[in-house]
Amino acid sequence: MTMKKFLLFSVLLITIRSIQAQTKIDNTKVDCHQKYAQVFEKRGATPVENGIYDDVIITFRKGSMADCFYGKVKVQQGKINTYEMYLKFEDATYEKINKKLRYPDEEITIEGGMSRTMVTIDDELITVLFVKNIKPKKKAYVKAADPDFDL
């Protein structure tokens, strides 16, 4: 009877370990957009003024996939001009983004350094991130070491 309990316990332990391993693998699949969004949520961002920004990150997401590229956008009246969005090439030249938006008349506002998400007719999600507007990391307190006294 003890051999059966041992085998049952071993199978149960192996099953639990494999489930934990799969969970850890799934948790590490954080894409570039999620990483940037976490920074914006944690630190916040200064307001984005009107002008042309050639140092933004433009994210394209579809399903579980995400790609992040450097780009350039024009901000007018606190909103992104969707006709003035460009992706940057390695040689520092730009190409206009020619994606058809599902809601072309929707105003793309900017809150917390991130644009409102645009949806294309192909269900692709586009977000513009103003990374230069991320607030600096807050100062952290220095923790004291544990006491090490000879009593």
QUIBEL-V557637 format. One record per run of one state. SS is the DSSP state (helix for helix, strand for strand, loop for the rest). FROM is the first residue (numbers start at 0). TO is the last residue. If there is no record, write none. Layout:
SS&FROM&TO + SS&FROM&TO
This chain:
loop&0&0 + helix&1&26 + loop&27&30 + helix&31&42 + loop&43&43 + strand&44&44 + loop&45&49 + strand&50&61 + loop&62&63 + strand&64&75 + loop&76&77 + strand&78&87 + loop&88&92 + strand&93&95 + loop&96&99 + strand&100&100 + loop&101&106 + strand&107&110 + loop&111&112 + strand&113&114 + loop&115&116 + strand&117&119 + loop&120&123 + strand&124&128 + loop&129&129 + helix&130&132 + strand&133&133 + loop&134&150
